[in-house]
């Protein structure tokens, strides 16, 4: 039965001629990852999506004109080749593939110079040394040291926090890292990201490159978040682009689900998680239809939505307080300018370093730390930034299939959800804000003129929420990474093992889960492991360990 017919015929517990084993709420890539692992374990799985199309933050749409495909939120696959879901789920067989461009980062400055980071470490050193020979040496040293920690970082990414406590000690005992690197990683855990960056680099060019990328992943410059720096650093040269569009990831995951007997329903919002005593037994849809689940219900939407759909009184007071006070916006949001073009943007800085023309991730807007801080103060202060700062790409330079006859490009400036006193101003003043942001982009390029630009579309923080109910207040990663919203505290220590205390059969797998955020599928992977353990289902994929992470790591 195809999805449309199924969506039209769901009537209570008659789904799939009987109750499915598992119902997954939401078709973002984490929910679908969990569903795919469980379906391959022999469980009957139904994924229920409230929007008309699957994907959540991994969607690709024709925003401006036919034949020009734009990734609406997720674009960069950081270190994806080191993660297990590609090989476990055979995603290539289901149509998902990605490329890792040779020129990874191009940071363009107002003096028409550029700092360029390549996959080739020698080329990166040469570019960095034009600004600081000392920073070039620091770069090389960090690259060598942090690469040794890669298996540890991957294992941590794909292990629920309650099970990961001794991984660092294991890595030390097994000789994967030495005591000096262990001490270095521990020291970063107590720092802010800016402090850590300043510790390693002296030039403002390297400092602002690193600091801006911290904000791109919605990390905040707060104590404790410095622990994320090694992963940020390694991923600077491991950014991938999905061929044909990021949408190909959820499409591939949904294909795995269907191939193994599961169903994906769209356009049917879930309003309530059904309980029978202290057990989750299914979901109620907005039209009051019900889908029962005999073994598990999985929330692939935000932590706050999970609590709301279940009922606050089923959670401990501290969990209730965390859900009500969830920090959606202290990391800001994004106001994305999408362009349909005849030819790619050309940057003034190409005269300084021609490789900027081939850079996958292009950043501009702040020349130094002070300017970045000034811009982020406007964003967190709910003002339209006087100095917009962000990054973007011309995806067609690396994959021409994104446009049939021309090019697509985007720029992600950081922006507040509440702009100039009211989020509705994004609609009222759309033309003004769009023009201001486009002028900044034009200022560092040579060819964003009327001849080249075929169309412009600004996707505001308000539009982000309209397109994905889980991204409240324009929270592109469902809330920033702070000390109180990272690892075991994301969303709350009581839920750190992906289970819901006091309610059997209820799990969570989203960007608000401990290992959630970014295009990794880690939250879905961890949730699937917890479920198969609890119900004694077939865990057909390898257990995550330092040895397994080392085996799959691509250095």
URSULRA-V825665 format. One record per pair of residues at least 4 apart in sequence whose ideal C-beta (glycine too) atoms are under 6 Angstrom apart, sorted by the first residue. I is the first residue (numbers start at 1). J is the second residue. D is the distance in Angstrom with one decimal. If there is no record, write none. Layout:
I_J_D, I_J_D
This chain:
1_5_5.0, 1_6_5.0, 3_7_6.0, 3_264_5.6, 6_263_5.3, 6_265_6.0, 7_265_4.7, 7_268_5.9, 10_15_5.6, 10_289_5.4, 12_290_4.9, 13_19_5.4, 13_292_4.3, 15_20_5.9, 15_46_5.9, 15_291_5.2, 16_20_5.3, 16_44_5.7, 19_292_4.3, 19_294_4.6, 20_44_4.3, 20_46_4.6, 20_293_5.9, 21_43_4.1, 21_44_4.8, 21_294_5.5, 21_295_4.4, 22_38_5.5, 22_43_5.4, 22_45_4.8, 22_293_5.7, 22_295_6.0, 22_296_4.6, 23_46_5.2, 23_283_5.5, 23_291_5.4, 23_293_4.2, 23_297_5.2, 24_31_4.9, 24_35_4.6, 24_47_4.6, 24_298_4.5, 24_300_5.6, 25_48_5.8, 25_270_4.9, 25_299_5.1, 25_300_5.6, 25_301_5.7, 26_31_4.3, 26_300_3.4, 26_301_4.4, 27_31_5.8, 27_32_5.6, 27_47_5.4, 27_49_3.9, 27_54_3.8, 28_56_3.1, 28_300_5.6, 29_33_6.0, 29_58_4.8, 29_249_5.5, 29_250_5.4, 29_521_5.9, 30_300_5.6, 30_509_4.8, 30_510_5.3, 30_523_4.4, 30_524_4.0, 31_300_2.4, 31_509_5.9, 32_250_5.5, 32_253_3.7, 32_254_5.9, 33_85_5.9, 33_253_5.9, 33_521_3.8, 33_524_2.9, 33_525_6.0, 34_298_5.6, 34_509_4.5, 34_524_3.8, 34_527_4.7, 34_528_4.7, 35_39_6.0, 35_45_4.9, 35_47_5.0, 35_257_5.0, 36_89_5.3, 36_253_5.0, 36_256_4.0, 36_257_5.4, 37_528_3.7, 38_43_4.7, 38_45_5.3, 38_528_5.5, 39_45_4.6, 39_257_4.9, 39_260_3.8, 39_262_4.3, 40_260_5.2, 41_532_5.8, 41_537_4.9, 41_538_4.7, 41_540_5.9, 42_538_5.6, 45_262_3.9, 46_263_5.0, 46_291_6.0, 47_264_4.5, 48_265_5.0, 48_268_5.6, 48_270_5.6, 49_54_5.5, 49_266_4.7, 50_269_3.3, 52_266_5.5, 52_267_4.8, 54_250_5.0, 54_254_5.8, 55_59_3.8, 55_247_5.5, 55_250_4.3, 56_468_5.4, 57_73_4.1, 57_74_5.0, 58_74_4.8, 58_246_4.9, 58_249_5.2, 58_250_5.1, 59_72_4.9, 59_247_5.6, 60_69_5.3, 60_71_5.3, 60_245_3.1, 60_246_5.5, 60_247_3.5, 61_72_5.5, 62_66_5.8, 63_70_4.7, 63_338_5.3, 63_457_4.5, 64_68_5.6, 64_340_4.4, 64_455_3.9, 64_457_5.0, 65_340_5.5, 65_455_5.6, 67_404_3.6, 68_340_4.5, 68_403_4.8, 68_408_5.2, 69_245_5.0, 69_402_4.9, 70_338_4.8, 70_408_5.6, 71_75_4.4, 71_246_4.4, 73_476_5.8, 74_246_5.0, 74_519_5.2, 76_239_4.8, 77_98_5.5, 77_240_3.7, 77_519_4.9, 78_235_3.9, 78_239_6.0, 78_518_5.9, 79_235_4.8, 79_238_4.4, 80_240_5.2, 81_554_4.6, 82_154_5.3, 82_553_5.2, 82_554_5.7, 83_520_5.4, 84_88_5.0, 85_89_5.4, 85_521_4.3, 86_91_5.2, 88_541_4.7, 89_256_5.3, 91_96_4.1, 91_252_4.7, 92_97_5.8, 94_252_3.9, 94_255_4.1, 94_256_5.8, 95_248_5.9, 95_252_5.2, 96_248_4.9, 96_249_5.6, 96_252_3.7, 97_243_4.7, 98_240_4.1, 98_241_6.0, 98_242_4.9, 99_241_5.5, 100_240_4.8, 101_360_4.1, 101_398_4.9, 102_119_5.3, 103_118_5.5, 103_355_5.2, 103_358_4.2, 103_359_4.7, 104_117_5.1, 104_237_5.1, 104_239_5.6, 104_360_5.6, 105_117_3.8, 105_361_5.1, 106_114_5.5, 106_116_5.2, 106_356_4.3, 106_359_3.0, 106_362_4.9, 107_115_4.5, 107_209_4.7, 107_363_4.7, 108_114_5.0, 108_347_5.4, 108_349_4.6, 108_364_4.2, 108_444_5.1, 109_113_5.1, 109_367_5.2, 110_367_5.5, 112_348_4.4, 112_349_5.2, 113_349_5.9, 113_352_4.7, 114_349_3.7, 114_352_5.7, 114_353_4.9, 114_356_4.6, 115_205_4.9, 115_209_5.8, 116_127_4.4, 116_353_5.3, 116_355_4.9, 117_124_5.0, 117_236_5.7, 118_123_3.9, 118_124_4.9, 119_237_5.2, 125_136_4.6, 125_140_5.9, 128_135_5.3, 128_136_4.2, 128_139_5.4, 129_133_4.8, 129_136_3.9, 131_203_4.7, 131_205_4.5, 132_202_5.7, 132_203_3.9, 134_202_5.7, 135_201_4.9, 135_202_5.9, 135_203_5.1, 135_206_4.7, 138_200_5.3, 138_201_6.0, 142_146_5.6, 142_233_5.9, 145_181_5.6, 146_230_4.6, 146_233_5.6, 146_234_5.4, 147_555_5.8, 148_177_5.8, 149_153_5.6, 149_177_5.6, 149_230_5.9, 150_553_5.0, 151_176_5.9, 151_546_5.4, 151_549_4.1, 151_550_3.9, 151_553_5.5, 152_171_4.4, 153_231_5.3, 154_549_4.0, 155_159_5.7, 155_167_5.4, 155_544_5.8, 155_546_5.2, 155_549_4.2, 156_164_5.4, 156_167_5.9, 157_515_5.9, 157_522_5.2, 158_522_5.2, 158_525_5.6, 158_544_4.6, 159_163_5.2, 159_164_4.2, 159_544_5.3, 160_497_5.2, 160_498_5.9, 160_526_5.0, 161_487_5.2, 161_488_4.0, 161_496_4.7, 161_514_5.1, 162_496_5.4, 162_497_4.9, 166_170_5.7, 170_546_5.8, 171_176_4.2, 171_177_4.9, 171_546_5.8, 172_177_5.7, 172_182_5.0, 177_181_4.4, 177_182_5.5, 188_196_5.4, 188_226_4.6, 188_227_5.4, 188_229_5.6, 189_227_4.0, 191_195_4.5, 191_196_4.6, 191_226_3.3, 192_221_5.1, 192_223_5.6, 192_226_5.7, 193_214_4.6, 193_221_5.6, 193_225_5.4, 193_226_5.2, 193_229_5.9, 194_211_5.8, 194_221_4.9, 196_226_4.2, 196_229_4.8, 197_207_5.5, 197_210_4.5, 197_211_5.6, 201_206_4.0, 201_207_5.3, 204_208_5.8, 204_368_4.0, 207_211_6.0, 207_369_5.4, 208_212_5.9, 208_366_5.6, 208_368_5.5, 208_369_5.8, 208_372_5.6, 211_372_5.7, 212_363_5.7, 212_372_5.9, 214_219_4.8, 216_391_6.0, 218_331_4.2, 218_477_4.3, 218_480_4.6, 218_481_6.0, 219_225_5.2, 219_228_5.8, 219_481_4.4, 220_331_5.3, 220_480_5.1, 220_482_5.1, 222_482_5.1, 222_483_5.8, 223_483_6.0, 224_483_3.6, 225_481_6.0, 228_232_5.9, 229_233_6.0, 239_360_5.8, 239_361_5.9, 241_398_5.4, 241_399_5.9, 242_246_4.8, 242_248_5.1, 243_399_5.5, 244_248_5.3, 244_401_5.0, 247_251_5.8, 254_264_4.9, 257_262_3.8, 268_285_5.0, 269_286_4.6, 270_283_4.6, 270_285_6.0, 271_284_5.8, 271_286_5.0, 272_284_4.1, 272_309_5.5, 273_280_5.8, 273_283_5.8, 273_297_5.9, 273_309_4.7, 273_310_4.7, 274_281_5.1, 274_282_4.4, 274_284_5.9, 275_280_5.9, 276_281_4.7, 278_502_6.0, 278_503_5.8, 279_504_4.9, 279_505_5.2, 280_297_4.2, 280_503_5.7, 280_505_4.3, 280_506_3.9, 281_292_5.8, 282_290_5.8, 282_291_5.4, 282_292_3.8, 282_293_4.9, 283_291_5.5, 284_290_5.2, 285_289_4.6, 293_297_5.2, 295_535_5.2, 296_505_5.0, 296_531_5.2, 297_506_5.4, 298_507_4.8, 298_509_5.6, 299_306_4.1, 299_508_4.6, 300_509_5.4, 300_510_5.2, 301_305_4.4, 301_470_4.5, 301_510_5.9, 302_470_4.4, 302_478_4.9, 302_512_5.0, 303_491_3.7, 303_512_4.0, 304_323_4.9, 304_326_5.1, 305_309_6.0, 306_508_5.6, 307_312_5.9, 307_315_5.8, 307_323_4.0, 310_314_5.2, 312_320_5.0, 315_319_4.0, 315_320_5.2, 319_492_5.1, 319_494_5.7, 321_325_5.9, 322_492_4.9, 326_479_5.9, 327_479_5.5, 327_485_5.9, 328_472_5.2, 328_473_4.2, 328_475_4.2, 328_479_5.3, 329_417_5.5, 329_473_4.9, 330_480_5.4, 331_480_2.8, 332_379_4.0, 332_414_4.7, 333_415_5.6, 333_417_5.1, 333_461_3.7, 333_474_3.4, 334_412_4.7, 334_476_5.7, 335_413_5.6, 335_415_3.8, 335_460_5.3, 336_410_5.5, 336_412_5.2, 336_459_4.5, 337_411_4.9, 337_437_5.2, 337_438_5.9, 337_458_5.5, 338_410_4.8, 338_457_4.5, 339_409_4.8, 339_453_6.0, 339_456_5.9, 340_454_4.3, 340_455_4.3, 341_406_5.8, 341_407_4.3, 341_452_5.5, 342_406_5.5, 342_452_5.1, 343_452_5.8, 344_394_4.5, 344_397_5.3, 344_407_5.1, 345_394_5.9, 345_409_5.7, 345_445_4.8, 345_448_6.0, 346_446_4.9, 346_447_5.0, 347_356_5.1, 347_444_5.8, 347_445_5.5, 348_444_6.0, 349_356_5.1, 350_354_5.3, 350_356_5.1, 350_357_5.3, 360_393_5.8, 361_391_5.5, 361_393_6.0, 362_392_5.8, 363_391_4.0, 364_444_5.0, 365_388_5.4, 365_389_3.4, 365_390_6.0, 366_371_3.9, 366_372_4.2, 366_375_6.0, 366_389_4.5, 367_371_5.6, 371_387_5.8, 372_389_6.0, 374_387_6.0, 375_385_4.9, 375_387_4.6, 375_389_4.5, 377_381_5.6, 378_383_4.4, 378_385_4.3, 378_386_5.9, 379_385_5.8, 379_414_4.9, 379_416_5.1, 382_416_4.5, 382_418_4.3, 384_419_5.4, 384_420_5.7, 388_413_4.0, 388_437_5.7, 388_440_5.1, 389_414_6.0, 390_411_5.6, 390_412_4.5, 390_413_3.6, 390_414_5.8, 391_412_5.8, 392_410_4.6, 392_411_3.7, 392_412_5.4, 394_407_5.9, 394_409_4.0, 395_399_5.9, 395_402_4.7, 395_408_5.8, 396_400_5.4, 396_402_4.7, 396_403_5.1, 396_407_4.2, 396_408_5.6, 402_408_5.1, 403_407_5.6, 403_408_5.1, 411_441_5.4, 413_437_5.7, 415_461_5.8, 417_423_5.6, 417_461_4.3, 417_473_4.3, 417_474_3.9, 418_423_5.3, 419_425_5.0, 419_426_5.9, 420_425_5.1, 423_462_5.1, 424_428_5.9, 425_429_5.1, 426_460_3.8, 426_462_4.3, 429_433_5.5, 430_434_5.9, 434_458_4.1, 442_448_4.6, 447_452_5.1, 448_453_5.9, 459_463_4.7, 461_474_2.8, 464_471_5.3, 464_474_4.5, 465_471_5.6, 465_474_5.6, 470_478_5.8, 471_475_5.1, 475_479_5.3, 477_511_5.2, 477_517_4.8, 478_511_4.1, 478_512_4.8, 479_485_5.7, 481_486_4.8, 484_489_5.2, 485_490_5.0, 486_490_5.5, 487_514_5.8, 488_493_5.3, 488_496_4.6, 490_514_5.2, 491_495_5.7, 491_512_4.9, 494_501_5.2, 496_514_5.3, 498_507_5.3, 498_526_5.6, 498_527_4.6, 498_530_4.4, 500_506_4.2, 507_527_5.1, 507_531_5.9, 508_513_5.4, 509_513_5.7, 509_523_4.7, 509_524_4.6, 509_527_3.6, 510_516_5.5, 510_523_6.0, 511_516_4.1, 511_517_4.7, 512_516_5.9, 513_523_3.9, 515_522_3.9, 515_523_5.1, 515_526_5.3, 516_523_3.8, 521_525_5.5, 532_537_4.3, 532_539_4.4, 542_548_5.3, 544_548_5.8
